[in-house]
Amino acid sequence: MHKILIVEDVEVVADLQILMLIRAGIAFEARRVETAEDFTRQIGLAVPDAILYSASMPQFSGFVALAKAQSLCPDTPFIFVSGTHSKETAAETRKRATIDCVFTTSLAELPSTFDRAIKEAEERKKRKAQESAIARLSRMYADQARELEQLNVQHVTLRKLSRYLKAGVTPAEIYSAIECFGPQLFQGTNGKLYLVHPPGKHLESVAAWGDKSLTGQVFTIQDCWGLRQAQPHRVLDPQTELLCGHVTAGSNSAQPYLCVPLFAEGETLGLLHLRRAKEESTSSIESFLNLAVAVAEETGLALANLRARDSLHEQSIRDSLTGLYNRRFLEEFLLRELARADRKKHPLSVITMDIDHFKRINDTLGHGAGDIVLRRVGLLLQGFVRQSDIACRVGGEEFSVLLPEASMQIATQRAEAIRKAVQELKLKYEDHTLSDITISLGVAAFPDHGTTPVALLHAADQALYDAKYRGRDRVASA
């Protein structure tokens, strides 16, 4: 059933229009208005399917009624019914109309005009609905296309970051890669990478981008809900959700944020903290979270691999019993230091030493006693080297100390101090006292006694043999 609003100040005329529509078999309900106020009120109650205007009211002319109809219900057909007002007025009003849903008709032709107006209105509604649906789908497809393009860019960037993380050989290179690709992956976001330091289990910032002042530099594992729960902690509304201890509500950092823990081999390595700086990000919350988790996993794996690589390298250059460097490291380090000494014309000295009668200790008291002596001598040597020096166990009971920028005289004095310190050692093994431990030492210097690692070590070894031959427990120079 159609709803019709009749603008007519003469009730009889309105009744004639109603009668014509009834005779045509049109089902409808009609309301008549005479003033602009009634017109507005009726449209506010229910938007009509058609408006019939046949009045001749100066205070509410056809043009005024049409203008109000266009503003209140622009898609409703507006039909001028001639007979009680001038055809010229109706024609002029229709000519000034700006929409195509305005009609003029006579009373006799009202049913057919009404039917045509209703059909055209329905077609317009269908057309607008289709256009709206097409526009909505177009926007949806455009948004999906942008999101797919963004995901593709993120995927390419993530692969670049992964390559650099895997190729990094120092922690600084890992941090630089994060600072380089972080802003590209998380556009409009402030970010920080924190690492856990075992003493006290506190975290320190090692990499950052965006506003670097918004979060604290140091905090503990207990200060982060993500670390305590061992899963990402996302805060969308800081006013209603629990904040981490390192993000306080009274600071500028109380913005939506995400904390993603870094794990590797069951160990907590650190934290990736991300905070949206702009609201207009096109990525969804879930895709943002997935990307952050992927970056955290790649970073954690890279840091764990780097740690494992460093551990293996350290094992390859360290003596497991004494903790000193081994012969392999001595030869590599000596080669570099000789080149530097030659370039800068600086002196360089080497001390080689051997524990006297070490085999007698092993044969008499066992290898446990020998290990105690080796460890104690190794610990003693660490107290006699500068930061630039290195102490090594080169095999068995043999040790070496490399002294960059130390002359032959200084090296000889250092060797004598080491000899006296070893002589004063008093060690115990089970119920036995290990006393009278002595060492013999040989000293050689670059360039007087050799310009290559082999030549210089050979000269120091020859001096050591000379000290052994002359009675042990003494220092001999090449």
C-alpha positions as CSV (number, residue, x, y, z in Angstrom):
1,M,0.0,0.0,0.0
2,H,1.3,3.4,-1.0
3,K,1.5,6.4,1.2
4,I,0.4,9.7,-0.4
5,L,0.8,13.2,0.9
6,I,-1.7,15.7,-0.7
7,V,-0.9,19.4,-0.5
8,E,-4.3,21.0,-1.0
9,D,-6.2,23.8,0.8
10,V,-9.6,22.7,-0.6
11,E,-10.8,19.4,0.9
12,V,-13.2,18.7,-2.0
13,V,-10.3,18.8,-4.5
14,A,-8.3,16.5,-2.5
15,D,-11.3,14.1,-2.3
16,L,-11.5,14.2,-6.1
17,Q,-7.9,13.1,-6.4
18,I,-8.4,10.3,-3.9
19,L,-11.5,9.2,-5.8
20,M,-9.6,9.0,-9.1
21,L,-6.9,6.9,-7.6
22,I,-9.5,4.6,-6.0
23,R,-11.3,4.1,-9.3
24,A,-8.0,3.1,-10.9
25,G,-7.6,0.3,-8.3
26,I,-4.6,1.8,-6.5
27,A,-4.3,0.8,-2.9
28,F,-3.1,3.7,-0.8
29,E,-3.5,5.8,2.3
30,A,-3.6,9.6,2.0
31,R,-3.0,12.6,4.3
32,R,-3.8,16.2,3.4
33,V,-1.8,19.2,4.5
34,E,-2.3,22.9,4.0
35,T,0.7,24.5,5.6
36,A,4.5,24.1,5.4
37,E,4.5,23.2,9.1
38,D,2.1,20.3,8.6
39,F,4.0,19.3,5.5
40,T,7.3,19.0,7.5
41,R,5.6,17.2,10.4
42,Q,4.0,14.6,8.2
43,I,7.2,13.8,6.3
44,G,8.9,13.5,9.7
45,L,6.4,10.8,10.7
46,A,6.7,8.8,7.5
47,V,8.3,9.5,4.2
48,P,5.5,9.4,1.6
49,D,5.7,7.4,-1.7
50,A,4.3,10.3,-3.6
51,I,3.4,14.0,-3.1
52,L,0.4,15.5,-4.9
53,Y,0.3,19.3,-5.2
54,S,-2.8,21.0,-6.6
55,A,-3.3,24.0,-4.2
56,S,-3.1,27.7,-5.0
57,M,-1.6,29.0,-1.8
58,P,0.7,32.1,-1.9
59,Q,2.2,31.3,1.5
60,F,3.0,27.7,0.4
61,S,3.5,27.9,-3.4
62,G,4.4,24.9,-5.6
63,F,8.0,26.0,-5.8
64,V,8.3,26.3,-2.0
65,A,6.7,22.9,-1.5
66,L,8.9,21.3,-4.1
67,A,12.1,22.9,-2.6
68,K,11.1,21.6,0.9
69,A,10.3,18.1,-0.6
70,Q,13.7,18.0,-2.3
71,S,15.4,18.8,1.0
72,L,13.3,16.4,3.2
73,C,12.6,13.4,0.8
74,P,14.6,14.0,-2.5
75,D,13.7,10.6,-3.9
76,T,9.9,11.0,-3.5
77,P,7.9,11.8,-6.7
78,F,6.4,15.2,-6.7
79,I,3.2,15.5,-8.9
80,F,1.6,18.7,-9.9
81,V,-2.1,18.2,-10.5
82,S,-3.5,20.9,-12.8
83,G,-7.1,22.2,-12.7
84,T,-7.2,24.5,-9.7
85,H,-4.1,26.4,-10.4
86,S,-2.4,27.8,-13.5
87,K,-0.8,25.3,-15.9
88,E,1.9,28.0,-16.6
89,T,2.7,28.0,-12.8
90,A,3.0,24.2,-12.7
91,A,5.2,24.2,-15.8
92,E,7.4,27.0,-14.6
93,T,7.8,25.3,-11.2
94,R,8.7,22.0,-12.9
95,K,11.2,23.7,-15.2
96,R,13.0,25.1,-12.1
97,A,13.2,21.7,-10.5
98,T,16.6,20.1,-10.3
99,I,15.6,16.5,-10.1
100,D,13.8,14.1,-12.5
101,C,11.1,13.0,-10.2
102,V,8.8,15.9,-10.8
103,F,5.7,15.4,-12.9
104,T,2.8,17.5,-14.2
105,T,-0.6,15.9,-14.9
106,S,-4.3,16.6,-15.1
107,L,-6.9,15.2,-12.8
108,A,-8.1,12.7,-15.4
109,E,-4.6,11.5,-16.1
110,L,-3.6,11.4,-12.4
111,P,-3.8,7.5,-12.0
112,S,-1.5,6.8,-15.0
113,T,0.9,9.6,-14.0
114,F,0.9,8.3,-10.4
115,D,1.6,4.7,-11.7
116,R,4.4,6.0,-13.9
117,A,5.9,8.1,-11.1
118,I,5.9,5.2,-8.7
119,K,7.5,2.8,-11.2
120,E,10.2,5.3,-12.0
121,A,10.8,5.9,-8.3
122,E,11.2,2.2,-7.7
123,E,13.6,2.0,-10.7
124,R,15.6,4.9,-9.3
125,K,15.8,3.2,-5.9
126,K,17.0,-0.1,-7.5
127,R,19.5,1.8,-9.6
128,K,20.8,3.7,-6.6
129,A,20.9,0.5,-4.6
130,Q,22.9,-1.1,-7.3
131,E,25.2,1.9,-7.7
132,S,25.7,1.9,-3.9
133,A,26.5,-1.8,-3.8
134,I,28.9,-1.4,-6.7
135,A,30.6,1.6,-5.0
136,R,30.7,-0.4,-1.7
137,L,32.3,-3.4,-3.5
138,S,34.7,-1.1,-5.3
139,R,35.8,0.4,-2.0
140,M,36.1,-3.0,-0.5
141,Y,38.1,-4.3,-3.4
142,A,40.3,-1.2,-3.4
143,D,40.9,-1.7,0.4
144,Q,41.7,-5.3,-0.2
145,A,44.1,-4.4,-3.0
146,R,45.8,-1.9,-0.9
147,E,46.1,-4.4,2.0
148,L,47.4,-7.1,-0.4
149,E,50.0,-4.6,-1.7
150,Q,51.0,-3.6,1.8
151,L,51.3,-7.3,2.8
152,N,53.4,-7.9,-0.3
153,V,55.7,-5.0,0.6
154,Q,55.9,-6.2,4.2
155,H,56.8,-9.7,3.0
156,V,59.6,-8.5,0.8
157,T,60.9,-6.2,3.6
158,L,60.7,-9.0,6.1
159,R,62.7,-11.3,3.8
160,K,65.3,-8.6,3.5
161,L,65.5,-8.2,7.2
162,S,65.7,-12.0,7.6
163,R,68.7,-12.1,5.3
164,Y,70.5,-9.4,7.1
165,L,69.8,-11.0,10.5
166,K,71.1,-14.3,9.3
167,A,74.2,-12.7,7.8
168,G,75.0,-10.5,10.9
169,V,78.2,-11.5,12.8
170,T,78.0,-9.0,15.6
171,P,75.1,-7.9,17.9
172,A,75.6,-4.3,16.6
173,E,74.8,-5.5,13.1
174,I,71.6,-7.2,14.4
175,Y,70.5,-4.0,16.1
176,S,71.3,-1.9,13.0
177,A,69.1,-4.2,10.8
178,I,66.2,-3.8,13.3
179,E,66.6,0.0,13.3
180,C,66.7,0.1,9.5
181,F,63.8,-2.2,8.6
182,G,61.6,-1.6,11.7
183,P,60.2,1.7,10.4
184,Q,59.5,0.2,7.0
185,L,57.7,-2.8,8.4
186,F,55.7,-0.9,11.1
187,Q,55.0,2.5,9.5
188,G,53.6,5.1,11.8
189,T,54.9,3.2,14.8
190,N,57.5,3.9,17.5
191,G,59.5,0.8,18.3
192,K,62.2,-0.6,20.7
193,L,64.1,-3.8,21.0
194,Y,65.1,-4.7,24.5
195,L,67.5,-7.5,25.5
196,V,67.6,-9.4,28.8
197,H,70.8,-9.2,30.9
198,P,71.2,-12.2,33.3
199,P,72.3,-10.2,36.4
200,G,69.0,-9.2,37.9
201,K,67.1,-10.3,34.7
202,H,66.8,-6.6,33.7
203,L,66.2,-5.4,30.1
204,E,68.0,-2.6,28.3
205,S,67.2,-0.9,25.1
206,V,69.6,-1.9,22.2
207,A,67.7,-0.6,19.2
208,A,64.9,2.0,18.6
209,W,63.1,4.0,15.9
210,G,60.6,6.8,16.0
211,D,60.3,8.7,19.3
212,K,63.1,7.2,21.4
213,S,62.1,8.9,24.6
214,L,58.7,7.5,25.2
215,T,59.7,4.3,27.2
216,G,62.1,3.6,30.0
217,Q,65.6,2.5,29.2
218,V,65.9,-0.2,31.9
219,F,63.2,-2.4,33.5
220,T,62.8,-6.0,34.8
221,I,61.0,-9.0,33.4
222,Q,58.3,-8.5,36.1
223,D,57.5,-5.1,34.7
224,C,56.1,-6.5,31.4
225,W,52.9,-8.6,31.2
226,G,54.1,-10.0,27.9
227,L,57.3,-11.4,29.4
228,R,55.5,-12.7,32.5
229,Q,52.9,-14.5,30.5
230,A,55.4,-15.6,27.8
231,Q,53.0,-14.4,25.1
232,P,52.3,-11.1,23.2
233,H,50.5,-8.5,25.4
234,R,48.3,-6.1,23.3
235,V,46.7,-3.0,24.8
236,L,44.2,-1.3,22.5
237,D,42.6,1.1,25.2
238,P,45.1,2.2,27.8
239,Q,42.2,3.7,29.9
240,T,40.5,0.3,30.4
241,E,43.2,-2.3,30.1
242,L,46.2,-3.4,32.3
243,L,49.4,-1.5,31.4
244,C,52.9,-2.9,31.8
245,G,55.1,-1.5,34.5
246,H,57.4,0.0,31.9
247,V,54.5,1.9,30.4
248,T,52.9,4.3,32.9
249,A,49.4,5.8,32.4
250,G,50.7,9.3,33.3
251,S,53.3,9.4,30.5
252,N,53.1,10.1,26.8
253,S,53.7,6.4,26.3
254,A,50.2,5.5,27.5
255,Q,49.0,4.9,23.9
256,P,47.9,1.6,22.3
257,Y,50.9,-0.7,22.3
258,L,52.1,-4.2,21.8
259,C,54.8,-6.2,23.7
260,V,56.1,-9.3,21.9
261,P,58.6,-11.5,23.9
262,L,61.7,-12.8,22.1
263,F,62.4,-16.5,22.8
264,A,65.0,-19.1,21.6
265,E,65.4,-22.6,22.8
266,G,63.1,-22.0,25.7
267,E,65.0,-19.0,27.0
268,T,63.7,-15.4,27.2
269,L,66.1,-13.2,25.2
270,G,64.3,-9.9,25.1
271,L,61.2,-7.9,24.0
272,L,59.9,-6.1,21.0
273,H,57.8,-3.1,22.0
274,L,55.7,-1.4,19.4
275,R,53.5,1.7,19.9
276,R,51.2,3.2,17.2
277,A,52.1,6.8,16.6
278,K,49.3,7.4,14.1
279,E,45.8,6.1,14.0
280,E,45.5,6.0,10.2
281,S,47.3,2.7,9.8
282,T,45.7,0.6,7.1
283,S,46.9,-2.7,8.4
284,S,44.4,-4.7,10.5
285,I,45.1,-5.5,14.2
286,E,45.6,-9.2,13.5
287,S,48.0,-8.6,10.6
288,F,50.0,-6.1,12.7
289,L,50.3,-8.7,15.5
290,N,51.3,-11.5,13.1
291,L,54.0,-9.3,11.6
292,A,55.3,-8.3,15.0
293,V,55.5,-12.0,16.1
294,A,57.3,-12.9,12.8
295,V,59.9,-10.1,13.4
296,A,60.3,-11.2,17.0
297,E,60.9,-14.8,16.0
298,E,63.4,-13.9,13.3
299,T,65.2,-11.6,15.7
300,G,65.3,-14.1,18.5
301,L,66.6,-16.8,16.2
302,A,69.3,-14.5,14.9
303,L,70.4,-13.5,18.4
304,A,70.4,-17.2,19.5
305,N,72.5,-18.2,16.4
306,L,74.9,-15.4,17.1
307,R,75.3,-16.5,20.7
308,A,75.8,-20.1,19.7
309,R,78.3,-19.0,17.1
310,D,80.2,-16.9,19.6
311,S,80.1,-19.8,22.1
312,L,81.5,-22.2,19.5
313,H,84.2,-19.8,18.5
314,E,85.1,-19.1,22.1
315,Q,85.4,-22.9,22.7
316,S,87.6,-23.2,19.7
317,I,90.1,-20.6,21.0
318,R,89.9,-21.3,24.7
319,D,91.6,-24.0,26.8
320,S,88.8,-25.7,28.8
321,L,90.9,-26.5,31.8
322,T,92.4,-23.1,32.5
323,G,90.2,-20.7,30.6
324,L,93.2,-19.2,28.9
325,Y,93.5,-18.9,25.1
326,N,94.9,-21.8,23.2
327,R,97.8,-22.2,20.7
328,R,95.5,-21.6,17.7
329,F,94.4,-18.2,19.0
330,L,98.0,-17.3,20.0
331,E,99.2,-17.9,16.4
332,E,96.3,-15.9,14.9
333,F,96.7,-13.0,17.3
334,L,100.5,-13.0,17.1
335,L,100.3,-12.7,13.3
336,R,98.0,-9.6,13.5
337,E,100.1,-8.0,16.3
338,L,103.3,-8.5,14.4
339,A,101.8,-6.7,11.4
340,R,100.7,-3.9,13.6
341,A,104.0,-3.6,15.4
342,D,105.8,-3.5,12.1
343,R,103.5,-0.9,10.7
344,K,103.8,1.4,13.8
345,K,107.4,0.5,14.6
346,H,106.4,-0.7,18.1
347,P,108.2,-3.4,20.1
348,L,106.5,-6.7,20.9
349,S,107.7,-9.5,23.2
350,V,106.8,-13.1,23.9
351,I,107.3,-15.1,27.1
352,T,107.1,-18.9,26.9
353,M,107.1,-21.0,30.1
354,D,107.0,-24.6,31.3
355,I,106.2,-26.0,34.7
356,D,109.3,-27.8,36.0
357,H,109.0,-31.5,36.7
358,F,105.3,-31.5,35.9
359,K,105.4,-35.2,35.0
360,R,106.6,-36.0,38.5
361,I,103.4,-34.4,39.9
362,N,101.2,-36.5,37.7
363,D,103.1,-39.7,38.3
364,T,103.2,-39.2,42.1
365,L,99.8,-37.8,42.9
366,G,97.8,-38.3,39.8
367,H,96.3,-36.1,37.1
368,G,93.9,-34.5,39.5
369,A,96.9,-32.9,41.3
370,G,98.3,-31.9,37.9
371,D,95.1,-30.2,36.9
372,I,95.0,-28.2,40.1
373,V,98.6,-26.9,39.4
374,L,97.6,-26.0,35.8
375,R,94.5,-24.2,36.8
376,R,96.3,-22.2,39.5
377,V,99.1,-21.2,37.2
378,G,96.6,-20.2,34.5
379,L,94.8,-18.0,37.1
380,L,98.0,-16.5,38.2
381,L,99.0,-15.6,34.6
382,Q,95.7,-13.7,34.2
383,G,96.7,-11.4,37.0
384,F,100.0,-10.5,35.3
385,V,98.6,-9.5,31.9
386,R,97.3,-6.1,30.8
387,Q,94.1,-5.6,28.8
388,S,96.1,-5.6,25.6
389,D,98.1,-8.7,26.6
390,I,97.0,-12.3,26.2
391,A,97.9,-15.4,28.2
392,C,97.7,-18.8,26.6
393,R,98.1,-22.5,27.4
394,V,99.8,-23.8,24.3
395,G,99.8,-27.5,25.3
396,G,100.5,-29.8,28.3
397,E,102.3,-27.8,31.0
398,E,103.4,-25.1,28.5
399,F,102.2,-21.5,28.6
400,S,102.8,-18.3,26.6
401,V,102.2,-14.6,27.3
402,L,102.1,-12.1,24.4
403,L,103.0,-8.5,25.3
404,P,102.2,-6.0,22.5
405,E,104.2,-2.8,22.7
406,A,106.5,-4.2,25.5
407,S,110.3,-4.1,25.1
408,M,112.6,-7.0,25.9
409,Q,113.5,-5.4,29.2
410,I,109.9,-5.0,30.3
411,A,109.1,-8.6,29.2
412,T,112.1,-9.9,31.1
413,Q,110.9,-8.1,34.3
414,R,107.4,-9.5,33.8
415,A,108.8,-13.0,33.4
416,E,110.8,-12.7,36.6
417,A,107.7,-11.5,38.5
418,I,105.7,-14.5,37.2
419,R,108.5,-16.9,38.2
420,K,108.6,-15.6,41.7
421,A,104.8,-15.7,42.1
422,V,104.7,-19.3,41.0
423,Q,107.5,-20.2,43.4
424,E,105.4,-18.8,46.2
425,L,102.4,-21.0,45.4
426,K,101.2,-23.3,48.1
427,L,98.6,-25.8,46.9
428,K,96.8,-28.7,48.4
429,Y,95.5,-31.8,46.8
430,E,93.5,-34.2,49.1
431,D,95.9,-34.7,52.0
432,H,99.0,-33.6,50.2
433,T,100.6,-30.2,50.1
434,L,101.9,-29.2,46.6
435,S,105.0,-27.1,47.3
436,D,108.2,-26.3,45.4
437,I,106.3,-25.6,42.2
438,T,108.6,-23.7,39.8
439,I,108.6,-22.7,36.2
440,S,111.2,-21.9,33.6
441,L,110.7,-19.0,31.2
442,G,112.1,-17.8,27.9
443,V,111.8,-14.3,26.5
444,A,112.1,-13.1,22.9
445,A,111.3,-9.8,21.2
446,F,110.3,-8.4,17.8
447,P,112.2,-7.6,15.6
448,D,115.5,-8.6,17.1
449,H,114.6,-12.3,17.5
450,G,112.2,-12.9,14.7
451,T,109.7,-11.1,12.4
452,T,107.3,-14.0,11.9
453,P,105.2,-15.9,14.4
454,V,107.1,-19.1,13.8
455,A,110.5,-17.4,14.2
456,L,109.6,-15.4,17.3
457,L,108.0,-18.4,19.1
458,H,111.0,-20.6,18.1
459,A,113.4,-18.0,19.6
460,A,111.4,-17.9,22.9
461,D,111.3,-21.7,23.0
462,Q,115.0,-21.9,22.5
463,A,115.5,-19.4,25.4
464,L,113.1,-21.6,27.5
465,Y,115.2,-24.7,26.7
466,D,118.3,-22.8,27.8
467,A,116.6,-21.9,31.1
468,K,115.8,-25.6,31.6
469,Y,119.4,-26.6,30.7
470,R,120.8,-24.1,33.2
471,G,118.9,-25.6,36.1
472,R,115.2,-24.6,35.7
473,D,113.3,-22.1,37.9
474,R,114.8,-19.2,36.0
475,V,114.3,-16.7,33.1
476,A,116.4,-16.8,30.0
477,S,116.5,-14.3,27.1
478,A,116.9,-15.1,23.4
